């Protein structure tokens, strides 16, 4: 799910830049900013969920290893 969140955030960022370049209405710019900012907590939540899932899998399947990425 992380790639989908990143793609969505990137789409909002690109749309915001394009709207800035074409001098679009301010409401559209605020919508792009809101979409980008709402994506950040969602991305953090998904990253934490994936990390916990890897740890649980490592505990139940000894052949699965976990590397700490920081």
N, CA and C of each residue as an Amber inpcrd file, in Angstrom:
protein
   210
   0.8000000  -1.1980000   0.0000000   0.0000000   0.0000000   0.0000000
   0.8490000   1.2720000   0.0000000   2.0780000   1.1590000   0.4640000
   2.9440000   2.3430000   0.5260000   3.1470000   2.9700000  -0.8540000
   3.3960000   2.1830000  -1.9040000   3.5580000   2.8160000  -3.2160000
   2.3090000   3.5800000  -3.6710000   1.1370000   3.1040000  -3.3050000
  -0.0870000   3.8160000  -3.6650000  -0.1770000   5.1540000  -2.9400000
   0.2020000   5.1610000  -1.6750000   0.1810000   6.4190000  -0.9190000
   1.1860000   7.4040000  -1.4980000   2.3720000   6.9140000  -1.8140000
   3.3860000   7.7930000  -2.4020000   2.9420000   8.3230000  -3.7630000
   2.3250000   7.4650000  -4.5500000   1.8470000   7.8980000  -5.8650000
   0.7450000   8.9400000  -5.7270000  -0.1420000   8.7530000  -4.7760000
  -1.2090000   9.7250000  -4.5560000  -0.6630000  11.0620000  -4.0950000
   0.2980000  11.0230000  -3.1850000   0.9030000  12.2650000  -2.7110000
   1.6560000  12.9650000  -3.8430000   2.3510000  12.1850000  -4.6540000
   3.0750000  12.7710000  -5.7890000   2.0980000  13.3750000  -6.7930000
   0.9710000  12.7150000  -7.0080000  -0.0250000  13.2470000  -7.9440000
  -0.5690000  14.5880000  -7.4470000  -0.8470000  14.6890000  -6.1410000
  -1.3170000  15.9590000  -5.5960000  -0.2360000  17.0320000  -5.7110000
   1.0250000  16.6610000  -5.4770000   2.1100000  17.6420000  -5.5750000
   2.2770000  18.1260000  -7.0140000   2.2580000  17.2000000  -7.9600000
   2.3950000  17.5780000  -9.3740000   1.2140000  18.4350000  -9.8140000
   0.0230000  18.0400000  -9.4050000  -1.1630000  18.8320000  -9.7610000
  -1.0660000  20.2380000  -9.1760000  -0.5680000  20.3470000  -7.9620000
  -0.4120000  21.6540000  -7.3450000   0.5790000  22.5350000  -8.0880000
   1.6950000  21.9430000  -8.5130000   2.6860000  22.7100000  -9.2750000
   2.1050000  23.1600000 -10.6140000   1.4090000  22.2580000 -11.2810000
   0.8010000  22.6100000 -12.5650000  -0.2180000  23.7320000 -12.3730000
  -1.0100000  23.6280000 -11.3200000  -2.0170000  24.6620000 -11.0660000
  -1.3660000  26.0030000 -10.7280000  -0.2250000  25.9480000 -10.0510000
   0.5020000  27.1980000  -9.7910000   0.9780000  27.8400000 -11.0880000
   1.4310000  27.0040000 -12.0250000   1.9710000  27.5140000 -13.2830000
   0.8930000  28.1100000 -14.1820000  -0.3170000  27.5890000 -14.0940000
  -1.3820000  28.0890000 -14.9660000  -2.2900000  29.0920000 -14.2570000
  -1.8960000  29.5000000 -13.0490000  -2.6530000  30.4950000 -12.2790000
  -4.1070000  30.0750000 -12.0940000  -4.2820000  28.8890000 -11.5370000
  -5.6190000  28.3400000 -11.2980000  -6.2470000  29.0090000 -10.0730000
  -7.5380000  28.8010000  -9.8760000  -8.2040000  29.3590000  -8.6850000
  -7.5710000  28.8280000  -7.3940000  -7.5960000  29.6570000  -6.3690000
  -6.9660000  29.2930000  -5.0970000  -7.5840000  28.0520000  -4.4610000
  -8.8630000  27.8320000  -4.6790000  -9.5200000  26.6620000  -4.0850000
  -8.8640000  25.3670000  -4.5560000  -8.4830000  25.3080000  -5.8030000
  -7.8570000  24.1040000  -6.3360000  -6.4830000  23.8980000  -5.7200000
  -5.7520000  24.9800000  -5.5020000  -4.4330000  24.8760000  -4.8740000
  -4.5520000  24.3720000  -3.4340000  -5.5540000  24.8890000  -2.7170000
  -5.7630000  24.4320000  -1.3510000  -6.1600000  22.9490000  -1.3180000
  -6.9030000  22.5110000  -2.3090000  -7.2800000  21.1020000  -2.3850000
  -6.0440000  20.2270000  -2.5860000  -5.1290000  20.6760000  -3.4440000
  -3.8950000  19.9190000  -3.6600000  -3.0540000  19.8790000  -2.3940000
  -2.9630000  20.9920000  -1.6990000  -2.2020000  21.0330000  -0.4540000
  -2.8300000  20.1170000   0.5910000  -4.1500000  20.1490000   0.6880000
  -4.8440000  19.2860000   1.6510000  -4.6170000  17.8130000   1.3240000
  -4.6850000  17.4510000   0.0510000  -4.4470000  16.0640000  -0.3360000
  -3.0460000  15.6090000   0.0030000  -2.0780000  16.4850000  -0.2040000
  -0.6920000  16.1560000   0.1220000  -0.5120000  16.0100000   1.6310000
  -1.0780000  16.9250000   2.3970000  -0.9070000  16.8800000   3.8500000
  -1.6640000  15.7240000   4.4980000  -2.8070000  15.3790000   3.9720000
  -3.5630000  14.2490000   4.5190000  -2.8540000  12.9280000   4.2000000
  -2.1000000  12.9110000   3.1230000  -1.3650000  11.7050000   2.7700000
  -0.2220000  11.3890000   3.7140000   0.3300000  12.3910000   4.3710000
   1.4850000  12.1650000   5.2500000   1.1470000  11.2560000   6.4340000
   0.0980000  11.5340000   7.2210000  -0.2180000  10.6040000   8.3130000
  -0.5990000   9.2080000   7.8060000  -1.2510000   9.1500000   6.6570000
  -1.5880000   7.8430000   6.0860000  -0.3460000   7.0580000   5.7250000
   0.6320000   7.7390000   5.1420000   1.8930000   7.0800000   4.7870000
   2.6190000   6.5980000   6.0310000   2.6790000   7.4360000   7.0580000
   3.3450000   7.0370000   8.3050000   2.6530000   5.8330000   8.9250000
   1.3260000   5.8320000   8.9170000   0.5730000   4.7070000   9.4610000
   0.8800000   3.4240000   8.7030000   0.9330000   3.4990000   7.3820000
   1.2200000   2.3040000   6.5850000   2.6430000   1.8100000   6.8060000
   3.5930000   2.7130000   6.9320000   4.9790000   2.3050000   7.1800000
   5.1070000   1.5990000   8.5260000   4.4420000   2.1310000   9.5520000
   4.4840000   1.4850000  10.8700000   3.8000000   0.1230000  10.8310000
   2.6790000   0.0330000  10.1310000   1.9720000  -1.2390000  10.0220000
   2.8480000  -2.2850000   9.3340000   3.5200000  -1.8960000   8.2660000
   4.3990000  -2.8310000   7.5600000   5.5550000  -3.2880000   8.4400000
   6.1230000  -2.3770000   9.2300000   7.2210000  -2.7380000  10.1190000
   6.7550000  -3.7360000  11.1800000   5.5810000  -3.4890000  11.7530000
   5.0440000  -4.4240000  12.7530000   4.7190000  -5.7730000  12.1270000
   4.2090000  -5.7540000  10.9120000   3.8980000  -7.0150000  10.2360000
   5.1700000  -7.8280000   9.9800000   6.2550000  -7.1530000   9.5770000
   7.5200000  -7.8620000   9.3620000   8.0370000  -8.4700000  10.6600000
   7.9070000  -7.7340000  11.7520000   8.3600000  -8.2700000  13.0440000
   7.5240000  -9.4730000  13.4750000   6.2030000  -9.3820000  13.3130000
   5.3400000 -10.5200000  13.6720000   5.6680000 -11.7310000  12.8180000
   5.9220000 -11.5150000  11.5360000   6.2430000 -12.6220000  10.6450000
   7.5830000 -13.2510000  11.0330000   8.5380000 -12.4350000  11.4500000
   9.8390000 -12.9570000  11.8610000   9.7070000 -13.8120000  13.1200000
   8.7890000 -13.4560000  13.9970000   8.6000000 -14.2500000  15.2130000
   7.9330000 -15.5910000  14.9180000   7.0330000 -15.6290000  13.9690000
   6.2970000 -16.8660000  13.6950000   6.9530000 -17.7300000  12.6200000
   7.8530000 -17.1560000  11.8200000   8.5460000 -17.9010000  10.7770000
  10.0470000 -17.6450000  10.9160000  10.7790000 -18.5680000  11.5120000
  12.2080000 -18.3380000  11.7650000  13.0280000 -18.0810000  10.4990000
  12.5860000 -18.5820000   9.3590000  13.3580000 -18.3830000   8.1310000
  13.2260000 -16.9560000   7.5840000  12.2850000 -16.1900000   8.1220000
  12.0750000 -14.8150000   7.7000000  12.9370000 -13.9000000   8.5550000
  13.7790000 -13.0950000   7.9320000  14.6630000 -12.2180000   8.6940000
  14.2080000 -10.7710000   8.5500000  14.5000000 -10.0030000   9.5830000
  14.1460000  -8.5850000   9.6220000  15.4280000  -7.7770000   9.6740000
  15.5590000  -6.8260000   8.7820000  16.7030000  -5.9060000   8.8340000
  16.1960000  -4.5620000   9.3060000  16.8600000  -4.0070000  10.2960000
  16.4400000  -2.7170000  10.8280000  16.8730000  -1.6150000   9.8830000
  15.8830000  -0.8440000   9.3950000  16.1660000   0.2100000   8.4260000
  16.1470000   1.5740000   9.0760000  16.2450000   1.6370000  10.3770000
  16.3290000   2.9300000  11.0440000  15.1090000   3.2400000  11.7400000
